[in-house]
Amino acid sequence: MAWKAVVVLSVLCFAYILIGAGIFLALDNYQYMTTYDEAIYLCVTIVTTIGYGHTCPVTTQGRVFCIFYVLLGIPLVVTTLAALCTELRPPLTWLHHATPVVYPPNLKVDKLIKSAVVFGVGTVVMTLIPAIVFAHTEDNWTYLGAVYFCVISLSTIGFGDMIAGAYGGATHTILVSLWLLGGLVFMAMVVSEICATYARFASNDQPRAQNLEENVMGRSSKDMDNETNALKMQE
């Protein structure tokens, strides 16, 4: 998929969130969702399946709209994430084919080490550094608690016991929403690379298993032939 299609999907995704926020605010304006940025935060937690639970539709019309919003929004976000992961893979592929870091060269181990380094750096950028910001901007948050919030949020578990940006003003809420969307792209790439790594190692084991099966079957056939010949000689 070309970058042009990725841009179109991303624009659709952002438009979907912004329009949905306006509709939610019109249908469900109540104590915990009285501003447009709070409605945007709600929409982000819906389409990313995080669902902190700090705010939710309470009116009948709001809940009916939420049903259809989820059914359309989650596939749109998943498709956008998949497209972004596809277009962001070439740099990682280039890195895999760059100068080996393992001697003697072992292609699969070399790729595993490079992927671990890249995603280790990504983890620092997407969780450990944002945790420093959250520890200073959120009331009564420790750094460990902020790291916990980052991991729980980006893994889309979203317990809701710690929520950043929900009541910190419009700018803070929007920045946290953008961080959630960017973090999900990173997590999707991590899952994609884990699957690719498993496939590489599994492909290495498959020929061995096949050879073992052929050897066992070959020996079994020979044993059966020997037993048959022995019975014929006894007769």
Salt bridges, closest charged atoms under 4 A:
ASP110 OD2 - LYS114 NZ 2.93
GLU138 OE2 - HIS172 NE2 2.60
GLU193 OE1 - ARG89 NH1 3.01
GLU193 OE2 - HIS96 NE2 3.66
GLU193 OE2 - ARG200 NH2 3.22
